[in-house]
């Protein structure tokens, strides 16, 4: 599924419905093909050869705004927004020495993955309309695969980290060392890099367009396998967050003295869980399901309509995992205006059940 998403963006999202190299040239392109249609004695078919291959047409310069797909523009704008948001998160984490706990390291890794995804979307737009060829298609696909796969795996790692911080609250800070966190992050990026080089190693449908999925150059079988893998990741996240809710409510029942405070905190935590799961499911599930049931013969607008929400998940991630955190908010206030609001403590606070 991640391969499918990256491939959809890297190739402009156009599925190949035919293997023929012949290309229909609309009448509106006739002046471009024959710049001197009215000059006598000039044979347009011999003076200006008609381009009949897709690769030749791809080298044609843009002549009007209609040549640019609004869906590709939307993806490029989304990539720009993603890059700005996550660059800000990375800058705050880098220049704030107090934000070095394992939780913030994971948030930083997620921000870097989403930043790479945003830059990949921008480069993909450039590759579609300015630089063309199979090599740049595979490069763009690889960048987006690494970025989105690392993003999803980082979200899973953050979910596991939040579960362990509540399940093993007494031993969490001794077991979850910074070194262990860096090892987990290294494993995440290793998996992402492996997935990213697969298309360049032959796991693509460039040689056989009939095997393409809704997203070229990913094959239908690979798209289905990756979509199922994503559904499994989502199922694990739901199970972990369900356990987090149970632990939080158990804490509320055990501390009767602080019953009202804990109840409010637990309610806020459940609301946070709902936002996280709903945002993740809304962004990724449509594309995952569509990758399973559809193939390259389906209308391209359906591919774009499911790819764009999946890309928007990287816009939402900084809001959910970074900007809501009071410690990161303090860093933002200090960086922007050199002061901290009175409602934010100057000391890092302990994790509560509302931080799930």
N, C-alpha and C positions, 0 to 999 in steps of 0.2 A: 504494500500500500504506500509506503514511503517512497519506494522507487517510482511508483506510478505518479505520485504528486510531483516529485522532482522532474520526472520526464515530461509531464504535461506542461510545466512552466518552461523547461529548456527548449522544447520544440515548438513553442507557441500553441501547444495543445491541439494541434491538428491531427486527428487520426487519419491514417491512410486507408482509404476504402478500395483502392485499386492499385495494382502493381504495374500498370501501364505507364510508360514514360511520356506518352502523348499528352499534350496539354491544350485545352480549349482556350483560344485567344479571343476574348470578347471584342466586339466591334469598336468599343471605346479605346482600345489599344492600337487601332490601325494607324493613327497618325504617328504613334511612337515607333511602330514597326516600319512605316514608310514615310519618312519626313518630306518626301517630294511626290505626293500622289498625283499632282496635276501637271507635272513637267513632262512634256512630250519626249519620247525617245528613251525614257528611263524605265527599265524593267524593275519594278519594285521587288519581285521575287528573287532577282539575282543581285540587285544592288544592295539591298538590305535583307539579309537572310532572316526568316522567321524563326524565333526560338521555339523549339518544340520540346525541350526537356525541362524538368522541374528545376534542375540546378541552374540552367541558363536564366530562367525567369527569376530565380532567387537573387541573381546578381543585378537585377534591374533596380535603378535608384528610385526612391520614393518620389512620386510626382504630384500627390495630393494628399490632404489629411485623411481621405477615405481609405488610404492604403494601410493606415495604422488601426489595428483592432482596439476598440474601447476596452475590451476585457484585458488586453495586454497593458494598456495604460493604467487600468485599475490595479493590476498586479504590481506594476512599477511604482505607483504612488504608495501602495501598501508596503512595498519593500523599503521605500524611503522613510515612512513613518516607523517601521520596525527598527531600522538602523538608528534613527535618532533616539528612540526610547531606550533601547538596550545599550547604546553607547553611553547614555547618561547614567544608567545603572552601573555599568562597569567602572565609569570614572568615579562615582561615589564610593564604591567598594574598594577601589584601588587607593584612593587618597584618604580613606578613613581607617586609621590603624586599629581601632577597636572592633572593626567588622572582619574578624579573622576566624570566627568560630566555624565548625563544619557546616552549619546551616547556611551561612553566608557564602561559603566556598561553593556549595551546590547551586545557590542562587546565581553566583557569578558565572558558573559554568553554563547554566541555562541561558543567561543573558548573552554570553558569547556565542552559543549555538544559534540563538535567535538573531543576533547581529549578523552572523554569517549567512543566515537564511535571507535576511533583508538585502544584504549586498548581492547575494546570488540572484534574487529577483530583479535587481537593477541591471546586473550584468546580463541576465537572460534577455531582458528587453533589448539591450545593445546587440546581443548575438543574433536576435531574431531579425532585426531590421538593418543592421550595419555590417555584421560579420557573419557569414553563413558557411556551412559545411558540416560534414559528419564529425570532424574532430572537435569543433567548438560545441556541437550538440552534446557530445559525450562529456566534455569538460563541464559545461553548464549543468548537465544532469548529475555528474559526480558531486559538484559543490552543493547542490540542493539536497541530494540524498544524504550526504554527511551532516548537513545542517539540521534537517528535519528529523532524521533518525536520532541524532544526539539530543535534540530538543525533547523528543518524546521520552527517551531513556532518562534524561535528567529530571523530567517531571515525575517519572516513576521512582527515581532515587530520592527525590524530595519527599514523596509520599511515604516511602519506607523509613526515611529519617524521622519524620514526624510521628510515625507509629512507634518506633523504638524509643523516642524521647518520652513518650507517655507510658509505654509498656514496661520499660526498664528505666524509670525516672531516677532511681538512686545510683545506678551504675552507668548511666548514659554518657556522662562527661568523661569517664575513665575508659570506656570501651570504644567510643566513637572519637578516636584521636584524629588530629589533622592529617597525619600520615595515611591512616586508613581511608580517609575521605579522598585524598589525592589518588590513591590506588583505585578507588571506585570510579573516579572521574576518568582516570587513564583507561580503564576497561571500557567505559562508555564510548569514549572517542575512538578507541581501537575498533570496536564494533561498527561505529559509524564510518570509519575509513574503509573497512573491509567492504561494507555495503556500497560505498561510493565508487570503488574501483571495479565492481562487478560488471557494469555495463561496458567499460573499456576492455574487459577481458573476454568479451563475447556474449555476455548475458543480455542480449538485445535483439531486436527484430529488424535491424537495418538491412539484413540480407534477405529477409522473408517477410514482406509487409503483411501477409495473411495471418501471421502469428501475433500481430501487435494487439495490445490491449487498448483501452480507451486513451491511453497515454503513450505515445511513441517516444522513445524506442523500447519500452518495457513490454515483454511478452505477456500474453494473457495468463499463462500458468504462474509466472512470477508475481504478477499483480494480485492474483487470488491468494497465493501463499502469504504475501506480505500483508494483505488486508486481514486475513485470519489471525496473523501474528499480532496485529494492532488490536483486534477484538479481544485477544487473550490478555494483552497488557491492560486494556480498559477494565476487563473483568477483575484482574488482580488489584487495580486501584480501587474499584468499588468495594471489594472485600476488605482491603486495608482500612479504608475510611469508615466502613461499618464497624470494624473493631475499635477504631479510634472513638467513635460515638459511644460505644458501650463502655469503654474505659472512662471517658469523660463523665458519663452519667453515674458510673460507679463511684467516682471520686465525689460527685455531688451528694450522693447518699451517705457516704462514709463520714463526711465532715458536716455534722448537723449544726455546729455553731455558726459556720459560714454558709449556711444553706442558701440564703437569698443571694449572696454574692456569687457563689458557685453556680447557682441556677442561671443567673444572668450571663455569666461567662460561658457556660455550657451551651446556652441557647445561641449565643453569638457564634460559637464554634460550629454548631450544626448548620447555621445559616451560611457560614463560610464554606463548609463542605458542599452544600447544595450549589453554591455559585461555582466552585471549582469543577465539580463533576458535570454540571449542566453546560458550562462553557466548553469543556473538553469534548463532551459528547456532541454538542451542537456543531462544533467546528470540524471534527474528524469523522464522525459516524456516517454522514451522508456520502462522503467520498469513498470511505471504506466499503460501504454496501454497494455503491455504484460500480466500483472496481470489480466486484464479484459478479454482478449480474450482467454488466454491459460489455460490449466489445467495440472494435474500431468502426463498426457500421452505424453506431448510434450518433445522433446529431452532436456536433461539437459544442453547442451551447450548453448541453447538460454537463459536459466535462468542466467547462469554465465555471458553471454555477455551483459545482461542488468543490472545485479547486480553490476558488477565492475564499470561502469560509475557512478552509483548512489553513490557508496562509494567514488569515486574520487571527488564528490562535496565537501566533507569535506577537501580535499586537496586544493581546489580552494578558499574556504571561507576565510582563513587567508590572502590570496593574495588580494582578492577583498575588504574585509572589514577592514583589519588591516594594512598590510604592505604598502598600498597605502596612508595611513593617515600620513601627515607630523609630527604630534605630536608623533605618535608611532614610526615613523622613527627616530626622535630625541632620543627617549628612547633607541632604538636599537643601535644607534651610541654611546651614552653615556655608555651603558652596554658593548659594544664590545671593543671600543678603548678609551673611556673616553673623546671624543671630539665630536663636532657637525660641520658638513660642513657649509661653509659660506652661502650656498643657503637656509639653513633652519634657521628660526628665533628661538631665544631662548625663545620667548614668545608664548603662545598658540594663535593661530590665530582664527578669527571668521569663521563660516561656510559660504561657498559660494555656488552658484548654481551648481558648479562642484562637490560638495561633495555628490550629490544624489546617 
